[in-house]
């Protein structure tokens, strides 16, 4: 069965973008097809619709399973294995973020920790460790923030993302509050000084 123009366009584009993200183009197209499908698909049907060999489809599905991005299903009356993507788009994003952290970020943090713990032998090494420590602290800060976001319920996460520029405005207001407070205290102090001067002047006139 031939793909519809809409499905074909998205599948081809997703495969192309996947190759730029470091994902095999075949894997990207398989995932795109499963994502748009309204039912779980067997490997032979995936191969037929995408024009891939069964061996390429099998390897692609194993790769997607290792990322926990597809589910294996058995349907009544059909001995074939069927595959589908996670139903919730937010769960897909969470799973992908967690897998990328485990595969890419955690190994980098491990290397950075090991290099920072080494005893520097030269001034150049000491300078390098300062830069490595800065990188390690930044990545850990981002990862802690990411972990906190991952713990949010989907509704709360959507609300957080919708805040958009209002978060920036809130931070700017928070940074301005001390300045506003100092300005108010300064004006109050000036007003108190003026009142004191007027009272003193009045006392002089009365005497």
C-alpha positions as CSV (number, residue, x, y, z in Angstrom):
1,X,0.0,0.0,0.0
2,X,1.5,3.3,-1.1
3,X,1.9,6.1,1.5
4,X,-0.3,9.2,1.2
5,X,1.5,12.3,0.0
6,X,1.2,13.8,3.6
7,X,2.7,10.8,5.3
8,X,5.4,10.4,2.6
9,X,6.4,14.1,2.9
10,X,6.7,13.9,6.7
11,X,8.5,10.5,6.7
12,X,11.1,11.7,4.1
13,X,11.7,14.9,6.0
14,X,12.0,13.2,9.4
15,X,14.5,10.8,8.0
16,X,16.6,13.6,6.6
17,X,16.5,15.6,9.8
18,X,17.3,12.4,11.8
19,X,20.5,12.0,9.8
20,X,21.5,15.5,10.9
21,X,20.8,14.7,14.5
22,X,23.0,11.6,14.4
23,X,20.2,9.2,13.8
24,X,20.2,6.7,10.9
25,X,17.9,7.9,8.1
26,X,16.2,4.5,8.0
27,X,15.5,4.6,11.7
28,X,14.1,8.1,11.4
29,X,11.7,7.1,8.6
30,X,10.5,4.0,10.5
31,X,9.8,6.1,13.5
32,X,8.0,8.8,11.5
33,X,5.8,6.1,9.9
34,X,4.9,4.5,13.2
35,X,4.2,7.9,14.8
36,X,1.7,8.8,12.1
37,X,0.1,5.4,11.9
38,X,-3.3,4.9,13.5
39,X,-2.5,1.3,14.4
40,X,0.5,-0.9,15.3
41,X,2.4,-2.1,12.3
42,X,4.3,-5.4,11.6
43,X,7.9,-5.3,10.3
44,X,7.0,-6.7,6.9
45,X,4.4,-3.9,6.4
46,X,6.8,-1.3,7.4
47,X,9.3,-2.6,4.9
48,X,6.7,-2.7,2.2
49,X,5.5,0.9,2.8
50,X,8.9,2.4,3.0
51,X,10.6,0.3,0.4
52,X,13.2,-1.0,2.8
53,X,14.6,-4.5,3.2
54,X,13.3,-6.6,6.1
55,X,16.8,-6.7,7.6
56,X,17.1,-2.9,7.6
57,X,13.7,-2.6,9.2
58,X,14.6,-5.2,11.9
59,X,17.8,-3.3,12.8
60,X,15.9,0.0,12.8
61,X,13.2,-1.4,15.1
62,X,15.9,-2.8,17.5
63,X,17.5,0.7,17.6
64,X,14.2,2.3,18.4
65,X,13.5,-0.3,21.1
66,X,16.9,0.4,22.7
67,X,15.8,4.1,23.0
68,X,12.5,3.0,24.4
69,X,10.7,4.9,21.7
70,X,8.6,2.0,20.3
71,X,6.5,-0.7,21.9
72,X,6.2,-4.3,20.8
73,X,2.6,-5.7,20.7
74,X,1.0,-9.0,19.8
75,X,-2.4,-8.8,18.2
76,X,-5.1,-11.5,18.5
77,X,-5.1,-13.9,15.6
78,X,-1.8,-12.6,14.2
79,X,1.5,-14.3,15.0
80,X,3.6,-11.3,13.8
81,X,5.1,-8.8,16.1
82,X,3.6,-5.3,15.8
83,X,5.2,-2.0,16.7
84,X,3.8,1.4,17.8
85,X,5.2,4.6,19.3
86,X,4.4,5.9,22.7
87,X,0.9,7.4,22.7
88,X,1.6,10.6,24.5
89,X,3.8,13.1,22.7
90,X,5.0,14.5,26.0
91,X,6.1,11.0,27.1
92,X,8.0,10.7,23.9
93,X,9.8,13.9,24.6
94,X,10.6,12.9,28.2
95,X,11.9,9.5,27.0
96,X,14.1,11.0,24.3
97,X,15.5,13.6,26.7
98,X,16.3,10.9,29.3
99,X,18.0,8.6,26.8
100,X,20.1,11.4,25.3
101,X,21.2,12.4,28.9
102,X,22.2,8.8,29.7
103,X,24.0,8.3,26.4
104,X,25.6,11.7,25.8
105,X,25.6,13.9,28.9
106,X,26.5,11.4,31.7
107,X,29.7,10.2,30.0
108,X,30.8,13.8,29.5
109,X,30.3,14.6,33.1
110,X,32.2,11.5,34.1
111,X,35.2,12.5,32.0
112,X,35.1,16.1,33.3
113,X,35.1,14.8,37.0
114,X,38.0,12.6,36.3
115,X,40.1,15.4,34.7
116,X,39.2,17.9,37.4
117,X,40.3,15.4,40.1
118,X,43.8,15.0,38.5
119,X,46.7,16.8,40.1
120,X,47.8,19.6,37.7
121,X,51.5,19.5,36.7
122,X,51.7,22.9,35.0
123,X,50.1,26.3,35.0
124,X,48.5,25.4,31.7
125,X,46.9,22.3,33.4
126,X,45.6,24.5,36.3
127,X,44.1,27.0,33.9
128,X,42.5,24.1,31.9
129,X,41.0,22.6,35.1
130,X,39.4,26.0,35.9
131,X,37.7,26.0,32.5
132,X,36.7,22.3,32.9
133,X,35.2,23.0,36.3
134,X,33.2,25.9,34.9
135,X,31.9,23.5,32.2
136,X,31.1,20.8,34.7
137,X,29.2,23.2,37.0
138,X,27.2,24.6,34.0
139,X,26.2,21.1,32.7
140,X,25.2,19.9,36.2
141,X,23.1,23.1,36.7
142,X,21.3,22.5,33.5
143,X,20.8,18.8,34.3
144,X,19.4,19.6,37.7
145,X,16.9,22.0,36.1
146,X,16.1,19.4,33.5
147,X,15.4,16.7,36.2
148,X,13.1,19.1,38.1
149,X,11.2,19.8,34.9
150,X,11.0,16.1,34.1
151,X,9.2,15.5,37.4
152,X,6.4,17.9,36.6
153,X,3.0,16.6,35.6
154,X,2.3,17.2,31.9
155,X,-0.3,19.9,32.7
156,X,2.2,21.8,34.8
157,X,4.9,21.4,32.2
158,X,2.6,22.8,29.5
159,X,1.7,25.7,31.8
160,X,5.4,26.4,32.4
161,X,6.2,26.5,28.7
162,X,3.3,28.7,28.0
163,X,4.6,31.3,30.4
164,X,7.3,32.2,27.8
165,X,8.4,35.8,28.0
166,X,6.5,36.3,31.3
167,X,9.2,34.4,33.1
168,X,11.9,36.8,31.8
169,X,9.7,39.7,32.8
170,X,9.3,38.3,36.3
171,X,13.1,37.8,36.6
172,X,13.7,41.4,35.4
173,X,11.2,42.6,38.0
174,X,12.9,40.6,40.7
175,X,16.2,42.2,39.8
176,X,14.7,45.7,39.8
177,X,13.0,45.3,43.2
178,X,16.1,46.0,45.3
179,X,16.7,49.1,43.2
180,X,13.1,50.2,43.7
181,X,13.4,49.5,47.4
182,X,16.5,51.6,47.7
183,X,14.8,54.4,45.8
184,X,11.8,54.3,48.1
185,X,13.9,54.2,51.2
186,X,16.0,57.1,49.9
187,X,12.9,59.2,49.1
188,X,11.4,58.3,52.6
189,X,14.7,59.4,54.2
190,X,14.7,62.6,52.2
191,X,11.1,63.3,53.2
192,X,11.9,62.7,56.8
193,X,14.9,65.0,56.7
194,X,12.8,67.7,55.0
195,X,10.1,67.3,57.7
196,X,12.7,67.5,60.4
197,X,14.2,70.7,58.9
198,X,10.8,72.3,58.6
199,X,10.0,71.5,62.3
200,X,13.3,73.0,63.4
201,X,12.7,76.1,61.3
202,X,9.2,76.4,62.9
203,X,10.7,76.1,66.4
204,X,13.2,78.9,65.6
205,X,10.4,81.2,64.4
206,X,8.4,80.5,67.6
207,X,11.3,81.5,69.8
